[in-house]
């Protein structure tokens, strides 16, 4: 049973920071070096200084990104830049965006404290593999600050969208407590309402308890780091009560059945790879795929999307040509990946990883995890530029994973390949945080 509760959120004081668009950020793992620089220059109180502080050559155990983040966090509290709400609340969170094709959608979520549950309990289900480096990074930040700075994004089953109905009624006619547009992700409109009504909170809590299985959409590393932190705190404080803050994580929850749930594709750019030429790869791929050459890039992308609605399809772009690959026989995936469940074998990203990357190109799971020859791209344009400048050899394009596929893999206990999903838009960082010690 999933257990949520309201919490006293930590938020920017808008008397001191009236324009939140100047301080909120993308999640830490979406912040490139260039975006980090822009955030730092944008505002002295940018949230990036907490979630992804700048490293320096002079960092030491006593002065590093985590120590500085904690020092800034404490000083911002002391100076009133950040304030903690007086009453426990749920935070209704709406993101309005126009994507794709200009159609406006609003993804509705709410932010609550969720009791941490190990994956083996079946209360919270992962869908992607995690890597040790990012988990260690988030754990170090949590140890230093004692704060959940960014929410884990989870999905709950609610076919009748009852929770959204309850929360829509609770905020009806009320202006949002906080409102801004994300300057770095297609002008997504972000709105937050603070809900302290105990009757509303009770209704939502009861509904989530019935939901049972929650699926992590984004934030696997954060969730696992917080599980580790919980165990550390329990060992250090064996007499702490079951409702101690370290037993909970901040979570943004959205309905699995919300039609506004949007997943974007994540493309793969292959660089620093010389084991096969284009001709070698095409010749080897013919064992598993029908290959159609499509000279025009725009027509190629249209064909990839159209074909993907009917069957498995992968796109390959090189410096001078595009190729549409369609699987000859679905039984090939059963032979190549016999230890995986059918839902996993039916993913286009699995099709790319198993027969193409591992079998044909000789990339190991270890090298894929370390991204030795791969870059992950939401937008194919930087990939095309890398091909044109001969900084990369191949660009593999994919259609987006479907929400139903995420659900099927998670409920089957099957981890999808890394970067299988890109839920859009990202949950913004800096709207609300939660102290856990």
Secondary structure, 3 states (H helix, E strand, C coil): CCCEECECCEEECCCCCCCHHHCCECCHHHCCHHHHHHHHHHCCCCCHHHHCCCCCCCCECCECHHHHHHHHHHHHHHHCCEEECCCCEEEEEEEEEECCCCCEEEEEEEEEEEECCCHHHCCEECCECCCHHHHHHHHHHHHHHCEECCCEEEEECCCCCHHHHHHHHHHCCCCCCEEEEECCCCCEEEEEEEECCHHHHHHHHHHHHHHCCEEEEECHHHHHHHHHHHHHHHHHCCCCCCCCHHHEEEEEEEECCCCCCEEECCEEEECCCCCCCHHHHHHHHCCCEEEEECCCHHHHHHHHHHHHCCCCEEEEECCCCEEEEEECCCHHHHHHCCCCCHHHHCCHHHHHHHHHHHHHCCCCHHHHHCCCCEEEECCCHHHHHHHHCCCCCEEEECCCCCHHHHHHHHHCCCCECCCCCEEECCCCECCCEEECC
